[in-house]
Amino acid sequence: MKVIKRNGSEVTFDQSKIANAIRKASLAAEESLRLDEEAIGQATAAVVAKCEALGRAVGVEEIQDMVELRLMEMGYFEVARLYVRYRYQRSLVRRVNTTDARILSLIECNNEEAMQENANKNPVVNSVQRDYMAGEVSRDITNRLLLPPDVVEADREGIIHFHDSDYYAQHMHNCDLVNLEDMLQNGTVISGTLIEKPHSFSTACNIATQIIAQVASNQYGGQSISLTHLAPFVDVSRQKIRREVIREAEMLGGSTEPEKLDAVVERRLREEIQRGVQTIQYQVITLMTTNGQAPFLTVFMYLDEARNPQEKHDLAMIIEEVLRQRYEGVKNEAGVWITPAFPKLIYVLDEDNVREGTEYWELTKLAAKCTARRMVPDYISAKIMRQLKVDKAGNGNVYTCMGCRSFLTPYIDPETGKPKYYGRFNQGVVTINLVDVALSSGGNEERFWELMTERLALCHKALRLRHERLLGTTSDAAPILWQYGALARLKKGEKIDKLLYGGYSTISLGYAGLYECVKYMTGMSHTDDNGGKEFGLRVMRRLNEATAAWKAAEGIDYSLYGTPLESTTYKFAKCLQKRFGLIPGITDKGYITNSYHINVREEIDAFTKLRIESEFQQLSPGGAISYVEVPNMQDNLEAVLTVMQFIYDNIMYAELNTKSDFCQVCGYDGEIAIVEEDGKLLWECPNCHNRDQGKMNVARRTCGYIGTQYWNQGRTQEIRDRVLHL
């Protein structure tokens, strides 16, 4: 079994340290109040048993809490008091250099928590370490100087989660829908250099990757672009190539009859599209932004976003090439084709592509083939989205999320009178831990709703802090965003304040653990029609009522957001275990369930899961995505297409999770297993038993994005526990 120290490093569990600590506290008490050696052994054994029951690495603070509780249970109250006093004295000594210790552990690569914080960051790389080091300092400043004590304490206790506190000291926001169209058509500026409208598709792709890198370095969340904004440059290249071919033919005295000319032009155009798409594919994967990772990029593929038949035809060619290249994958350092994490792809299902015989059915079949092998694209149902995303004019809209799931609310641009999505953004997220609300109520429903109101007020306070941190920010803080078209065209020195009100941007109330909340309060899953589902829907409606009230009062676009917990699922689980102990089915795992999702262990088929979750997804307008866990589907594309068609008819946004692994030691390309040894979960090749994570490639969907750099113990346990839905 492993223990995580306060600085994040991991050491082997040593129960003698528990016994020694109890012994020292006992010796400080009067002789008549002390524990004898047998009692010390009993107390130690009880704490060790609790640690082992957790089935994961245990934090030092958790162990000390268990010691205190056990001493009191045994009636040794004076010894427990002395133990608490000793802990407090030691904490005062440590408080001076806790941040220093964590930074040093980062540099030496023995901070286990940091190494597993982000499944797409390699913690041994200098740029990642630099970002983590800066984050530790920034988080320390934020907690000591910038946030009020009640918000800091609630975050520390896992009552709420104040997202991305390591970026809060700077005037930065969460995620974006990049206005690539404006930047390409009207030009932009990158690092002080004027970039004019490109004269070919390949150049447009190259500029797009530079924009993506610049945007990623000036915000901390995901970003999305649309392939539609690249589509006009296909015809620009077509005309350019046509002129070149005619000129070459004339020089060589060859034929320029229309059919032959068109064939040559289209062949060369296809080659240019291939090169342009490859530029995006490889540059996005290999780019390293200032925070030490590839940009969290989502690419939107929606045929009906094109403005005319020619552009739609050209857009279909780009989408086809993107799908073909993603299906192929990228080569790892051993030269083996593997699944990359980015960019995430979203394919829109609509009447012109969703059924056999429709115009773009073959493109949809290619998307299904790609999903079966590489886990993307994910799917948006245009039909369902038009029903849910209705603007003030009464029209349904179809648009992409900002990153993996954060959706803007419908917005009519007052200047044009038309819907506007590109160039908008999210200010930040604060998440309420619904499981903690339930457990704190003791199962009393009246107390549950009282606590819900109190916790929502705290979340509102924290969200206001996020909003106010951005107020007064000038466009000079991030010129690529605010001055040169990614989000706006403000003047130098102009404040961004007007973009923070009136629906131009959103700010998100996140939520987590709906399943465990409902389970504790009703004894049922929120899939149960006998009361569990109804209670879960009531919780969701209450959260929406809160955001609606805040929005009406302040003119800020608060929106409910299904939080994509990655490392925080583990943090919340540990906090709940510390506060409430191990409660079967509620706190007995190293994770809690993301947003409204059905618990990963619940046996349910794919279609029932999607149908039930669709009811909750529509109550999560600020962002949500559902998934189904499937086996290897490469030889069963008909089943993949059936699921996709079900998505189109029943749910707005969903994905299929499969596996895509490779062992570099023996060449095994099946599923890498998760095994347990000495209380720790490890990844192991089932063929050669290789456990060296540096010599295997593992790709898993973690929270909307695909992760490829491994996960903390809580998330790893969640991945292991997932049941198949198909």
Number of C-alpha atoms within 10 A of each C-alpha: 17 18 22 20 17 15 21 21 20 18 14 11 19 12 13 11 11 20 19 13 16 26 20 14 20 22 15 14 17 10 10 6 15 19 21 12 11 9 15 20 18 14 23 23 15 14 23 19 10 14 22 15 13 17 21 23 24 21 17 15 14 17 18 18 14 20 24 21 16 19 22 14 12 13 12 16 16 18 25 23 16 19 23 17 13 14 13 12 10 11 12 10 10 13 10 10 12 16 17 15 16 23 23 15 18 26 17 12 16 19 23 20 19 22 24 21 19 19 23 21 22 20 26 14 13 12 18 21 23 18 16 22 21 16 20 21 16 18 20 17 16 19 20 12 11 15 18 14 12 12 20 20 14 17 20 16 18 23 24 28 27 24 18 16 20 22 19 25 19 15 19 20 23 24 27 33 27 26 21 28 22 20 23 22 16 14 17 24 16 15 9 9 8 11 15 14 17 19 13 22 24 24 16 22 25 18 22 22 19 16 21 25 20 21 25 24 18 20 20 21 23 23 25 27 25 22 23 26 20 24 24 22 26 26 16 14 22 20 15 15 19 18 13 13 18 17 13 13 14 12 9 9 9 10 11 15 9 9 9 11 15 15 11 15 22 15 11 17 21 17 13 20 25 19 17 22 22 19 19 21 21 15 19 22 19 13 16 17 19 17 21 21 21 22 29 25 26 25 24 24 27 24 23 18 16 19 11 9 10 14 21 19 14 21 26 21 18 23 25 20 19 23 25 16 16 27 24 14 18 17 12 15 8 8 9 14 14 22 27 24 23 24 24 22 24 25 21 25 25 21 15 15 18 25 19 12 10 13 12 17 16 16 17 23 19 17 28 30 25 22 26 26 21 25 28 30 28 25 26 29 25 24 21 23 19 16 14 17 21 16 16 10 12 8 12 18 20 23 23 26 27 29 24 27 23 33 28 30 20 23 22 16 13 9 6 8 10 12 17 18 26 23 21 24 25 26 22 25 26 26 27 26 25 24 28 27 23 25 21 17 18 12 17 12 13 10 15 20 16 12 17 21 16 13 20 19 13 19 25 19 16 24 22 14 18 24 20 14 18 20 16 13 18 20 22 17 18 18 27 25 24 23 22 22 23 26 24 21 18 18 15 13 13 15 18 20 15 11 18 22 16 14 20 22 22 30 30 29 27 28 27 29 30 28 26 27 28 27 20 19 21 18 15 19 24 28 22 14 11 12 15 20 21 15 22 24 18 12 18 20 15 16 23 21 13 18 21 16 12 16 19 11 9 11 13 22 24 28 27 29 28 28 30 24 25 22 21 22 24 23 20 29 23 26 18 27 18 17 15 13 15 16 13 9 11 23 23 18 23 24 26 31 22 22 26 28 24 24 22 20 12 15 13 18 14 18 17 12 19 25 16 18 23 23 15 22 25 19 20 27 21 27 25 29 27 25 21 22 18 17 15 14 19 17 11 12 17 14 14 22 18 15 21 25 17 17 25 24 17 19 25 28 27 25 23 26 25 23 22 21 20 23 26 21 15 14 13 16 18 15 20 24 16 17 16 13 10 13 19 17 19 17 19 20 26 16 16 12 14 17 19 14 16 9 14 22 21 24 24 23 21 21 17 22 25 24 21 22 21 24 22 25 22 26 23 21 23 20 16 15 15 15 18 18 20 15
